[in-house]
């Protein structure tokens, strides 16, 4: 095989930024798969450049233009940026490939702008792309394995790319690790719910932790597992065997159902400093929060007690909520969350608006069948800048009024002060403050108020939100142009639009074909 010059671009954000939170943390959000793909390409004998785009780089200036093949990894919020990057490098003669969540959620749309669109990706898929490395236009080739890979290169093998990326993190440097893929829970809105839980080789995990202890004075490890601790004893046994007590700082996303007090005692001894459980809803998801059939205020009381107990052992907790679920109606879900903030002052609340990401979850078919999915540009699909599912039980103005009220309560100076006072350690206290006063707190409040104002005053807004027209308000076009900066000129014509019912149309066509074939038999 000819030796190729390859770029791997990991888009952790959707455009240039100067936000304080981005400066501190974006480099720590680097993906594992871009590093893995870079390593696999290198192992095949190719010259590889990995670029983690945090919003502070200039891709047009920083990267050469003579690549043979460019891999891009993107969430949907970075899709328009990814499409522009692909167009730019295609113009220079490169072949382009897209991977990551957007490629899985919207493969048909992505195929308009890339030569390859990669779903589940293992080394054989990458070798196929490297071997073929040819133009597939006007529609790219979709490649996907039958499921997630059962193993991936660990920290030791990816170390060159990890250290390169973490040089961009000025203060806090978090090493990404994986103990498993998939999830045992069945949350209807989640991309991981349909993937069987697959634990990785525990010996590789132990080797990687030993490697880190030899190479980093006091490592910080962020577990990228959708739910850390599914096989709790096995994973903690491995950590305790290799890592002296409280010698590594660990961060993990887990569920309240796994965070019993005996487990928390082990996590504390092992050095876990931050945990990100999903509460999601006060009226649903009782299996994840270990609240069973409890709903409303009764669930708030139980979850509050549990969260406060967790924070006696782990100093930083992010409580994740989904707003606008079909089980929600009226002001109660928002007011109950305010009570949670009052009763668990140290917890940092993270709010996601109900969103439908293409084929990510089977529930999205129902939203499309009910004609409730709006065609907001991908650029705004980050769970915060556009709720692309029309609420079942709210008018848009009512929803935004409640969202603004909750956000202002969560990030009022009173709540910020109580959060700082209740937080035990300096780094968690610092992160809570930066998040609140930067783009995640004050910034979102300003944005929500602008959307709410335009629902009343901008004649383009209400008809679009109510699906009376498909004419995208100029506000969103201007925002994309501003956010993409110099890459706006490379965004392909029509690339800010997509068909929000593609998944439904595919399923309908497949069922029609299957029915026809059955009749022929």
C-alpha positions, -999 to +999 in steps of 0.1 A: +000+000+000+013+035-009+024+055+021-002+082+026-002+116+044-031+116+068-048+141+090-072+131+119-092+161+131-111+158+164-138+185+167-146+190+204-164+223+196-183+239+167-163+270+160-139+296+172-143+307+208-127+327+235-149+315+264-131+310+297-147+276+302-135+265+268-100+277+275-098+257+307-116+225+296-120+219+259-088+200+254-100+176+281-130+167+260-108+151+233-122+119+220-106+085+223-116+072+188-097+100+169-065+090+188-072+053+181-077+060+143-045+080+142-027+051+159-042+025+135-032+046+105+003+050+119+006+012+125-003+007+088+028+027+079+013+061+071+024+096+081-002+109+106-011+144+120-037+146+148-054+179+154-078+184+184-098+215+176-107+233+208-119+265+192-086+283+197-068+270+166-070+282+130-074+250+109-069+269+076-036+283+088-023+256+112-027+225+090-009+217+057-030+213+026-012+183+010-030+155+029-041+124+009-068+115+034-085+135+062-105+118+089-129+141+109-147+132+141-177+153+151-208+155+172-238+169+155-232+204+169-200+204+148-215+190+116-215+223+097-179+229+107-171+193+096-188+198+063-168+230+057-135+214+066-143+185+043-151+209+014-119+228+021-096+197+020-115+182-009-107+214-029-070+207-021-073+171-035-078+151-003-102+123+003-123+128+034-140+105+060-164+113+088-167+094+120-182+100+155-217+105+167-229+126+138-219+100+113-239+074+132-269+097+136-271+112+102-252+090+077-273+100+047-268+137+051-231+132+059-226+112+027-233+144+007-201+160+020-177+131+027-162+103+006-166+079+036-191+079+065-181+056+093-205+041+118-193+014+142-155+015+134-129-011+141-094-015+126-106-035+096-129-006+086-100+018+088-078-005+067-105-007+041-106+031+038-068+033+036-067+006+009-094+022-012-088+059-005-107+071-036-134+096-043-170+086-037-191+115-050-217+129-051-225+105-022-200+089+001-197+053+010-212+042+043-191+017+062-200+002+096-193-029+116-220-050+132-213-034+166-188-015+187-152-030+188-146-054+216-112-038+224-093-006+217-057+006+221-052+018+256-034+048+272+001+034+267-004+030+230-021+063+225+002+082+248+019+103+221-015+117+210-028+121+246+002+142+256+001+163+224-036+172+231-032+179+268-005+204+261-035+227+251-050+224+286-035+252+307-045+241+342-064+208+345-052+178+324-075+148+322-064+115+306-092+098+287-098+061+294-124+035+286-135+005+307-164-005+285-188+004+257-225+003+255-251+005+283-274-018+302-301+009+306-329+015+281-334+053+282-354+059+251-336+091+241-300+077+244-277+066+216-260+041+239-292+024+251-294+002+220-258-010+223-250-041+245-227-034+274-192-046+265-165-046+292-129-043+281-100-065+291-093-057+327-056-065+323-052-037+297-069-013+321-044-023+349-015-019+325-026+015+315-030+027+351+005+013+360+019+032+329+002+065+341+016+062+376+051+058+361+048+088+337+026+114+355+032+128+390-005+127+399-027+116+370-063+127+365-083+101+346-117+107+330-136+075+323-155+078+290-178+048+298-215+058+293-220+043+328-190+035+348-192+007+373-217-017+357-193-045+368-183-025+398-164-050+419-143-062+389-134-026+379-126-014+415-106-046+422-085-038+392-080-001+403-072-011+439-047-037+428-026-012+408-032+022+423-023+031+458-052+048+477-060+083+465-029+083+441-050+090+410-079+114+406-108+098+388-138+113+371-167+091+359-203+092+346-225+067+365-260+062+376-274+067+411-285+031+411-248+021+412-238+047+439-247+029+471-228+039+502-205+008+503-196+016+466-190+052+474-166+043+502-146+023+478-147+051+452-134+076+478-105+053+488-097+048+451-095+085+445-127+094+427-131+132+428-160+138+404-191+118+395-218+127+369-250+108+375-281+111+354-313+121+373-330+131+340-366+135+352-387+138+383-414+118+365-395+091+347-362+071+346-367+056+380-345+027+372-314+049+367-320+069+399-330+039+420-363+056+429-386+030+414-421+043+410-415+075+431-424+106+413-426+144+418-417+157+452-412+123+467-385+115+441-369+149+447-366+141+484-351+107+479-327+119+452-316+148+473-308+126+502-288+103+479-269+131+462-260+147+496-248+113+508-227+109+476-210+143+482-199+133+516-175+109+497-170+126+463-164+164+463-177+172+428-211+161+414-228+171+382-265+162+382-278+157+347-314+166+337-334+164+305-361+191+302-392+190+281-398+152+282-433+140+273-439+131+309-435+167+319-462+194+320-467+227+337-442+245+360-438+215+384-408+198+368-389+231+368-400+241+403-390+207+417-356+212+402-353+244+421-361+225+453-333+201+444-309+230+441-320+244+475-316+210+492-284+199+474-265+232+471-231+217+462-244+197+432-238+214+398-270+211+377-266+204+340-297+208+318-303+193+284-333+200+263-351+171+247-335+165+214-338+140+185-306+131+168-316+113+136-313+076+140-296+077+174-326+062+193-357+043+182-379+069+200-369+093+173-392+074+149-422+082+170-413+119+171-410+119+133-442+100+129-459+126+150-444+154+129-427+169+160-391+172+148-380+206+136-352+210+110-329+232+131-294+232+116-271+207+132-250+236+145-276+242+173-281+205+182-260+204+214-290+199+238-290+236+246-291+260+217-322+244+200-348+220+212-357+203+179-386+182+193-418+202+197-429+198+233-459+176+239-473+196+268-459+231+265-463+260+242-429+273+231-432+305+251-443+286+282-414+263+279-388+291+275-403+310+303-398+280+326-364+273+312-352+309+318-367+309+353-349+277+362-316+288+347-317+321+365-324+304+397-296+278+392-270+305+383-281+334+405-254+348+427-273+333+457-271+298+442-235+303+431-225+315+465-242+285+482-226+261+458-191+275+465-197+274+502-209+238+501-181+226+479-152+212+499-121+213+475-106+242+456-106+227+421-143+217+422-151+251+437-132+268+408-148+247+381-183+254+396-176+291+395-162+292+360-190+271+346-216+293+362-203+327+350-191+316+316-209+301+286-226+273+305-244+296+330-247+333+322-241+327+285-270+303+282-293+326+301-285+354+277-291+331+247-325+317+261-337+353+267-328+362+231-348+332+218-378+341+240-377+377+229-377+367+193-406+344+197-426+375+205-409+400+182-392+383+153-419+375+126-398+346+113-395+328+147-430+317+157-440+303+123-408+283+121-412+269+157-448+261+150-438+243+118-460+266+097-430+273+075-397+257+068-380+291+062-351+292+086-350+325+106-321+347+095-310+347+132-297+311+129-280+317+095-262+347+109-252+328+140-236+299+119-217+324+098-204+342+129-194+309+146-177+293+117-156+324+111-132+319+081-146+285+074-180+299+066-168+305+030-162+268+027-196+256+039-212+238+009-243+253-006-274+239+012-253+224+040-272+242+068-304+223+058-314+187+063-345+165+062-356+158+098-376+128+086-349+108+069-349+080+095-386+075+092-385+075+054-358+049+055-377+026+079-409+030+059-391+022+026-374-009+043-408-021+056-424-016+021-396-036+005-398-064+031-436-066+026-432-068-012-406-095-009-428-115+015-457-113-009-435-125-038-425-156-017 
